[in-house]
């Protein structure tokens, strides 16, 4: 039993070391973001304000697959661009198999009648999914630049005029804007997602830019230079995150990505649990696939410094954090039994609390300190943060099994199709996804395991109280709450289909 105790403690400690290192890298990004962020933002603002005598030709690509609820508002928002009508074209890359195609055809006819350059491009199959649609669509494009939007985005009219000037620097291959949230206040699920995305689109992307590390195109709400795509080898469909894959390949070729924190592009957040799970699965598995594919090239690159390689590695391995969070959680319950049998003090584990403090600081900066929302006071943001952040931690822990499965499948090379996350045109609490089409998910072994883990960690809470050992009490409460919430909403939203 003593050997088993040491083995569990070793695995637990190694997982904590990885989590702590990940948190330290986040702190390093925060350091760069706070130290150089204002200077970078000012430089980008100056570049953005350069007015061009002749605007370049831009192709706006809208890859679609069965988006009947949001496709019309998407096309309307693109047609509203404040950009010379003869200098941009709209290409709707429609792989749909339902009435979305009819809606698109009607909108295309409407805007062609108004003098827009707009085309409805169909394929005979979905080969390569989104990556394949973008790749094949390039053959029909006249633009030297490609602005790409997913179906749930509603870019501002000045989007092109605020992004295109940055390409005057011939080294810039991509311009990425910050995601905003149309329906952030729709439900608890959307509020918690917004917290995480706010970190990515401030501290992470901004910190990487300030520190001159590798950034990423986020799949939508950004612009690519055609030459950059071609030079980097084009869109490839061998991972579920074709955006991250091409971003790394382009930067290894010497191209730069510019991130515009002050240019927001509103989008709809998944509002039901199974849609959120499908999105998380695609992002986590795709991240692991891209890490498996691109990490060797990153470390072989002679042009990258050690810290650029290190941050790129942590960026590519970011989804792996869920595997280690899951391990720490599962191992902490049996560790309660063995703590009194170990001849060494486990007080040293408290040193790892530093990592959790880093997480709190990073999320505080992104969600409270930064004034991304107009009209919200500091006190209201702080109160919201104090209430929601523990719930965010619980939800993240509750997704750790689901996301760990996705990560492991990605590293093992198991191939699965690209499953897009359905959107339902949810703008206010009056809107509903109940009984609408496209809903995903089913009751499988992973769902049942989430229910079991809720009981498992509830037992951990009881065990800690029985043994008068509070070392993991708050941790087990969050885990029990997180898995309970994930299990409950998975079943509830399945019943609403």
N, C-alpha and C positions, 0 to 999 in steps of 0.2 A: 504493500500500500504506500510505503514511503517513496518508492521509485515512481509510482503513479502520481503522487503528489508533486514530486519534483518535475515530472514531465509536463503536467498541467501548468505548473507555475512557469516553466520555461516557455511553453507555447504562448501563454498569456502575456508574459513579459515581452517576447519578440513582437507580438501583435501590437502591444502598447508602444514599443519603440518605433514601429512603422508609423502608427498614428501620430506620435509626437513629432517625428521628422516631417511628416506631411504638414502638420500645424506650423512648424517652424518655417517651412517654405512659404506658407500663407502669410506668416508674419513678415517675411522678407519682401513679399510683394506689397504688403501694406506699407512697409517702410519706403519703398520706391514710390508708391502711389502718393503718400503724404509729402514726401520730400521733393519730388520733381513734378507732381501732377499738375499744379497750377501753371508752371512754366510750359509744360507740354500742351496744356489746353490753350494757352495764349498763343503759342506758335501755330496750332491747328486753326485757331480762330482767324488769324491773319491770312493763312492760306485759303480758308474758306471764303473770305470776303473779296478775293480777286475775281473781278467780273471779266468774262471772256467776250471778245468781240464776235467770235464765231464758236458756238457750242458744238462739240463733237457729236457724232451719231451714236445713239444709245439704243440697244435692244433690251426691252424689258421682258424677261422670261418668267412665265407663271406656270410652273409644273403643277398639274392637277390630277387627282384620282378620286372621283365620287365625292364632290364637295357641293352638293346642291343647296346647302343652307347658307353658304358664305360666298359663293363664287360671284354673284352679281355685285355685291358690295365691294369685292376686291377689284373687279374690272372698273367700276365707277371711280374708285379712289385713284387708280392708275391713270385713268383718262383725265383726272383733275390736276395732273402735274402742271406746275407753272414752268414749263419748258417749251421751247419752240416746237410747234406741232410737226414741223417738217424735219426735226432733228431727233425724234425718237419713234420707235415702232414697238408695238405690243404683240408678243407672241405667246399665245395660250397653248401650252404643251399639254394637251388633254388626253389622258389615258383612261378616261372614265368609261364605265360600263352601265351607267344608269342615266336618268334624266338630266344630270349635270350637263351632258353634251348638248341637249336641246336648249337649256338656259344659256350656255355659252354661245351657241349659234345665233340666238336672238340678240344677245348683247353685241356680238361682232357685227351683225348687220346694222344695228342701231348706230354704232360708232363709225362704221365705214361711211354711213350716210352723212355723218357730221365731218367727214374729211380726215379721220384718223387713219394712220397706218397700223392696222390691226389684223392679225391672222389667227385662224383656228387650225392648229396643227395636230393631226391625229396619227397614231401609229397602229400597226396591225397587231402588236403585242406589247407587253410591259417589260420587255427585256432590259435588265439593268435598273428597273424601277426608276426612282427619281434621277439617279446619276445617268441612266441611259436616256431619259427624256431630255436632260440638259445637254448631254453629248450630241444626241441626234438633232436637237433643235439648232445647234450652232451652224449646221449646213444651210439653213434658211435665213440666217441673220445677216443684216447689212452693217450692224454696229461694230465699232471698235471697242465698245464697252458693253458689259452685260449686267443689268440690274436684276436681281433675283428676289422673288417674294413667294413665300408659301401662301396657301389660300386664306389663312385666317388673319393676315396682316392688313393694316390700313395705313400705309405711309402718308406722311404729310405732303401737301402740294409742292413744297420747296425742296423735296428730298434730293432730286437730281442736281439742283443748283447749289446745294450745300455739300454734295459729295464729289461731283465731277471736278471741281477746281483742284482737288488734292492730287489729281493725276498729272498735273503740270510737272511734278517731280517724276522724272522718267524711271526712278527706282521703285515707285509705288505700283504695286500690282493689284491690291485689294483695298477697298474702303468698307469698313464694317460699322454700322450704327448700333445704338443701344436699344434693346427691346423694352418697350413699355407694355402696360397691361390694361386692356380694355375692361376686363371683368375682375379686377383684383379683389373687389369687395363682394363678389358674388357669394362666396361660401368660405368656410374655414380652410378647405382644401386649396382654393385659389390664393388665399392670403399667405398660406405657408409656402406655396410654390414661389410666390413673388419675392419672399424673403431671400430664398436661395439665388434666384435669377438676378436680383439686385446686387448681390455680392459678385457674381460672375461679370456683370456688365458695369462694374465700377472698379473694385479693388483688384480683381484678377486680370481683366483685360487692360485696365488702366495701369496697373502695376507692371505688367509685362511690357507695355509700351514704354513706360518711363525707365525701366531697367534694361531696355533693348533686348528683351528675350523674345522668343517666338510666340506669336499670337495665333488666333484662328479666325477664319470665316465661320460664322455660325449657321450656315445653311440657308439663310434668308436675311432680308433687310440689309443687303450689302451690294457692292458693285465690283466686278472683276474687269481687268484689262484683258482683252482677247488674247493678246500676245503672251500674257502670263499663263493663261490656261494652256495654250499650245506648248509653250516652253517647258511647263512642268509635266507634260505628258497627258493632259486632258483628264476628263472625268472618268473615274474607274469605279466599278460596282462590286469590287471584291470585299468591301466592308459596308456596314450599315451606317457609317458616318463618313460618307464621301466628302463632306465639307472639310472635316478635320484632316483627312488624308491628303486632299489636294492642297490644303493650306501648308502643311509641313513640306510637301514636295516643292511647292513654289518658293518657300523661304530658303530651302536648301539650295535652290538655284540662284539665290541672291535677291529675290524680290522682297519688298517690304509690305507689311499690312498696317494700315492706319486705322485706329479705332477712334470713333467720334462719340464720346460720352454725352455731349450736349445735343446730339441729334437723335431724337427718340422716334422709334417706329412702333406704334401700338399694335398689339396682337392679342388674341384670345387664349387664355389659359385653359387647359383641360379641367372640367368641372366635375367629372365623375371618376371614381376610383379606377375603374378598369381602363379608361382612356389614359389616365395618368400612368398606370402600370405599363401600358404599351409603349408610351413615350420613354419612360425610364428604361425599359428593357432595350429599346433601340439605341438610346444614348450610351448605356453602360456596356452593352455587348459590342457596339460599334467602336467605342473607345478602346476596349481590350483588343479588338481585331486590328485597329490602327496601330496600337502600341506594338503588337506582335509583328506587324508589317514594317513599321517605320523606325523603331528604336535602333536597330543595327545601323541604319543609314545615318541617324542622328549622331551616334557615337563615332562613326567613321568619318564624319564631315571635318575637313581640315579648316573650314572657315568659322566654325563655332568655338567659342571659348568654353572652358569647363563649366562655368555657371550657366551659360546658355544651354549646354547639354543637360545639366542637372535639372534646370527648370523645365526644359522640354520633356524630360523623362517623367517628372512628377505630373506634368500636364497630361501626357499620354496615359499615365497610370492612375489618373485621378479616380476613375471608377473603381479601382481596386480597394479604395478605402473602405468600401462596404463589406468586403470580405473580411477585413481585419476587425471592423466594428462587430460583425456577426460572431467572429471567433472570440473576441473579448467578452461579449455578452454570454455566449453559451458556456464558456469555460469558467466564468465568474461564479456560477452556482455551485458546481462541485468544489471549487476552491474554498468555499465557505466551510466545507467539511474538514479540509486539510490544513487550514491556517494554524490551528493550535498544535498540529503535529510537526510543523516545519521548524527546524532549529534556528532559522533565520527570521529576523523581523520583516514583516511585510509592510512596515511603515514606509519603506522606500517607494512603494507604489504611489504614494501621495505626490511624489515628484512629478508624476505624469499628469497631474491636474493642471500643470502649466499649459499643456496642449489645449485643454478645454477652455482655459482662460483666453487663449489666443483666438479661439473660435468665437467667443463672446465679443471680444474687441472688434474683430473683423466684421461680424454681422451688425454690431452697433454702428460702426462707421458707415456701412452701406445703407442701413435702414433707418437710422436716426439722425446721424450727424449731417449727412448729405441732404440738401434740399432739392430732391428730385421731384417732389410734388408741390405744386403751387397751392397756396392757401392752407397748408397744414402747419400747425405750430410745433415748436420743439417739444413741448410738454405732451402734446397729443401723440406725437411719434414715439416718444420715450415710453409712455404708458402702454401704447400698443405693443411695443417691443417687449416690455417686461411680461406682458400677458402671453404673447404669441411665441416667444423664443423657446421656452420649455416645451411647448407643444410641437414646435418645429423639430427640436431634437428628438422628441418621441416619435414623430412621423418618420423622420430619417432612419431611426433605429428600426422602426417597424417595417421599413422597406428593405432592410439589410439582407434578408433571406432572398427575396425576389431579385434584388439587384446582384447579389453574389452569384446566383444561378446564371444570370446573363453574362457576368464577367467571366466566369469559368468556362462557359460555352464559347465565348469569344476567344479566349486563350487556347482552348482545345481545338479550335478550327471548325466547330459545328456550324454548318450553314443553315440559315433560316431566311425566309423572304422579308422584304421591307414592308412593315405594317405601319401605315401612317396613322396618326392620332386624329380621330374624327373631331370636328368642331361644329357647333350648333347655332352660331350667331347669338351668343349669350352676352348681352350688354348690361342688363340690370337684373335684379332679383325676380322681376316679373317673368323673365324668360325661363324656359324649362327645356331640359333634355329628355324628359320622361316620354317613353314610347316613340322616340325618334329613331330613325334608321342609323345604321353604321355602328351601333354600340358593340363593344368588344368584350371578350372575357368568358370564362367558364369556371366551374368548380373543378379544380384539379388537385393533385397531391400537394402542390406548393401552397394552395389556399388552405387546405386542411392542416398543413404544417404550421401556417401562421396562427391558426386557431389553437393548435397544441402549444406553440411557443408562448402565446398569451398566458395560458395556464402554467406553463413551465416557469415563467418569470414571476408570476403571481405566487407560485410555490417558493421561489427564491426570496420574495419579500417576507413570507411567513417564516421561512427557515431562518433568515437573518434576525427576525424579531425573537424567535424561539431560542436562538443561540446567544442572544444579547450581543449580536455583532452587526453594527451599522455601517461597516466599511463599504458595502455595495448597495445599501438600502435605496438611496435616491436613484442610482443607476438601474436597479431592478424595477423600481416603480415606473420609470420612464419607458423601459423595455416592455413591461406588461401593458402599459397604456398604449404604446405605439403599435404593438402587434394586435391588440384588441381593436383599435381604431381601423387599422388596415383590414382586418378580418371582417369587422362589422360592415364597413362601407363597401367592401367587395361584394358581400352577399346582398346588401340592400340595393345597390345599384344594378346588380344582375336581375333582381326581381322587378326592376322598373323598365325593363326592355319591352 
